[in-house]
Amino acid sequence: MAVVCVFCASSVSLDTAWLDLARTVGAALAGRGHRVLSGGGRVGMMGTLAEGARSAGGHTVGVIPQNLVDREVADTAADELVVTDGMAARKIVMIERADAFLVLPGGLGTLDELFEVWTTATLGLHAKPVVLLDADGFYAGLVTWLRGLAARRFLHPRALSVVRIVGTLPDALDALDRVG
């Protein structure tokens, strides 16, 4: 059983297809015996992910900064809720507690988390798998841009291999099942 940290959108105004994806991912991770670690919010894909995991009997851990708890967006139904003093501390806790990372569609916060774990893995600060689920081509433009950075030598080509980019949930789950 691995602790899978999932980065995803916390926006409250998302299309239901993205929320359905998050719910399915949470249930699928729990169904495979993984613990689900998230950003500790009860809204958007993040909250739906945790609900999906719990609906399938999974264990959820949320890591959330105090200022978001104060805004009443904490996932108080989490099996464990870790409250940090800020966003930077939140990322540190999430990286330390995770065995692997799964990145779902998201905005700036999700990208921040993706690049943090990607950079630290590239620097050899951890060897934990990072899987990017490019559902419906959500990240296609980003991936193209990053490959262009490598072609221009702003990014070492080996850095691209640190993240496993997959297009389907079954492929993401297979990649995650190889850990923990």
C-alpha positions as CSV (number, residue, x, y, z in Angstrom):
1,M,0.0,0.0,0.0
2,A,1.4,3.4,-1.0
3,V,0.6,6.9,0.1
4,V,-0.3,8.6,-3.2
5,C,-0.3,12.4,-3.1
6,V,-2.8,13.8,-5.6
7,F,-2.5,17.3,-6.9
8,C,-5.6,18.8,-8.5
9,A,-7.9,21.7,-8.8
10,S,-9.7,23.2,-5.8
11,S,-11.8,25.6,-7.9
12,V,-15.5,25.4,-7.1
13,S,-16.8,26.3,-10.5
14,L,-15.6,23.3,-12.6
15,D,-17.4,21.3,-15.2
16,T,-18.8,18.1,-13.7
17,A,-16.6,15.9,-16.0
18,W,-13.5,17.0,-14.0
19,L,-15.3,16.4,-10.7
20,D,-16.3,12.9,-11.9
21,L,-12.7,12.2,-12.9
22,A,-11.5,13.2,-9.4
23,R,-14.2,11.0,-7.7
24,T,-13.2,8.1,-10.0
25,V,-9.5,8.5,-9.2
26,G,-10.1,8.6,-5.5
27,A,-12.3,5.5,-5.5
28,A,-9.8,3.7,-7.8
29,L,-6.8,4.5,-5.6
30,A,-8.7,3.3,-2.5
31,G,-9.8,0.2,-4.4
32,R,-6.2,-0.6,-5.0
33,G,-5.3,-0.2,-1.4
34,H,-3.6,3.2,-1.6
35,R,-3.9,5.9,0.9
36,V,-4.9,9.3,-0.6
37,L,-3.0,12.4,0.4
38,S,-4.4,15.7,-0.8
39,G,-4.2,19.4,-0.1
40,G,-6.9,19.0,2.5
41,G,-9.6,21.1,0.9
42,R,-13.3,20.0,0.7
43,V,-14.0,21.9,-2.5
44,G,-13.5,21.3,-6.2
45,M,-11.7,18.3,-7.5
46,M,-9.7,18.1,-4.2
47,G,-12.8,17.5,-2.1
48,T,-14.4,15.2,-4.6
49,L,-11.2,13.1,-4.8
50,A,-11.3,12.6,-1.0
51,E,-15.0,11.8,-1.1
52,G,-14.4,9.2,-3.8
53,A,-11.6,7.6,-1.8
54,R,-13.7,7.4,1.3
55,S,-16.7,6.1,-0.6
56,A,-14.6,3.1,-1.6
57,G,-13.3,2.5,2.0
58,G,-10.1,4.4,1.5
59,H,-8.0,6.3,4.1
60,T,-7.6,10.0,3.4
61,V,-5.0,12.5,4.7
62,G,-5.4,16.2,4.0
63,V,-2.6,18.8,4.5
64,I,-3.9,22.3,4.6
65,P,-2.6,25.7,5.7
66,Q,-4.2,27.4,8.6
67,N,-5.4,30.3,6.5
68,L,-7.5,27.9,4.4
69,V,-8.9,26.3,7.5
70,D,-9.9,29.8,8.7
71,R,-11.8,30.2,5.4
72,E,-13.8,27.1,6.2
73,V,-12.6,25.0,3.2
74,A,-10.9,22.2,5.2
75,D,-11.9,18.6,4.5
76,T,-13.0,17.9,8.1
77,A,-14.1,14.5,7.1
78,A,-10.5,13.4,6.4
79,D,-9.2,10.5,8.4
80,E,-6.3,12.8,9.2
81,L,-6.1,16.5,8.7
82,V,-2.6,18.1,9.1
83,V,-2.7,21.9,9.5
84,T,0.4,23.8,8.5
85,D,1.4,27.4,8.9
86,G,1.5,28.2,5.2
87,M,1.6,26.9,1.6
88,A,5.4,26.2,1.6
89,A,5.1,24.1,4.7
90,R,2.1,22.3,3.2
91,K,4.2,21.2,0.2
92,I,7.1,20.0,2.4
93,V,4.7,17.8,4.5
94,M,3.1,16.5,1.4
95,I,6.4,15.6,-0.2
96,E,7.7,14.0,2.9
97,R,4.6,11.9,3.5
98,A,4.0,10.7,0.0
99,D,5.4,7.6,-1.7
100,A,4.3,8.8,-5.1
101,F,2.6,11.7,-6.8
102,L,-0.4,11.8,-9.2
103,V,-1.2,15.1,-11.0
104,L,-4.7,15.7,-12.2
105,P,-6.0,18.7,-14.1
106,G,-5.6,21.9,-12.1
107,G,-4.5,25.6,-12.1
108,L,-1.7,27.5,-10.7
109,G,-1.5,25.7,-7.4
110,T,-1.5,22.3,-9.1
111,L,1.3,23.5,-11.5
112,D,3.3,24.9,-8.5
113,E,3.0,21.5,-6.8
114,L,3.9,19.6,-10.0
115,F,7.0,21.7,-10.6
116,E,8.1,21.4,-7.0
117,V,8.1,17.6,-7.0
118,W,9.5,17.5,-10.5
119,T,12.3,19.8,-9.7
120,T,13.2,18.1,-6.5
121,A,13.2,14.7,-8.2
122,T,15.3,16.0,-11.0
123,L,17.8,17.3,-8.4
124,G,17.9,13.9,-6.7
125,L,16.2,15.1,-3.5
126,H,13.7,12.3,-3.8
127,A,13.2,9.3,-6.1
128,K,9.4,9.1,-5.8
129,P,7.4,8.5,-8.9
130,V,5.6,11.5,-10.5
131,V,2.7,10.6,-12.8
132,L,0.9,13.3,-14.8
133,L,-2.6,12.3,-16.0
134,D,-3.1,14.2,-19.2
135,A,-6.8,13.6,-19.3
136,D,-8.5,14.7,-22.5
137,G,-5.2,16.4,-23.5
138,F,-5.4,18.9,-20.6
139,Y,-1.6,19.2,-20.3
140,A,-0.8,18.8,-24.0
141,G,0.2,22.4,-24.5
142,L,2.4,22.3,-21.4
143,V,4.1,19.1,-22.5
144,T,4.8,20.5,-25.9
145,W,6.3,23.6,-24.4
146,L,8.5,21.6,-22.0
147,R,9.7,19.5,-24.9
148,G,10.6,22.7,-26.7
149,L,12.6,23.8,-23.7
150,A,14.6,20.6,-23.9
151,A,15.2,21.1,-27.6
152,R,16.5,24.6,-26.8
153,R,18.7,23.2,-24.0
154,F,16.9,25.1,-21.2
155,L,15.8,21.8,-19.8
156,H,17.9,18.6,-19.7
157,P,16.2,15.9,-21.7
158,R,16.6,13.5,-18.8
159,A,14.4,15.8,-16.7
160,L,11.5,15.0,-19.0
161,S,11.8,11.3,-18.1
162,V,11.4,12.1,-14.4
163,V,7.6,12.5,-15.0
164,R,5.6,9.7,-16.4
165,I,2.9,11.3,-18.7
166,V,-0.1,9.1,-19.3
167,G,-3.4,9.7,-21.0
168,T,-5.7,7.3,-19.1
169,L,-6.5,6.5,-15.5
170,P,-5.7,2.8,-16.0
171,D,-2.2,3.7,-17.2
172,A,-1.8,6.1,-14.2
173,L,-2.9,3.4,-11.8
174,D,-0.5,0.9,-13.3
175,A,2.4,3.3,-12.9
176,L,1.4,3.9,-9.2
177,D,1.0,0.2,-8.4
178,R,4.7,-0.2,-8.9
179,V,5.4,1.7,-5.7
180,G,4.9,1.0,-2.0
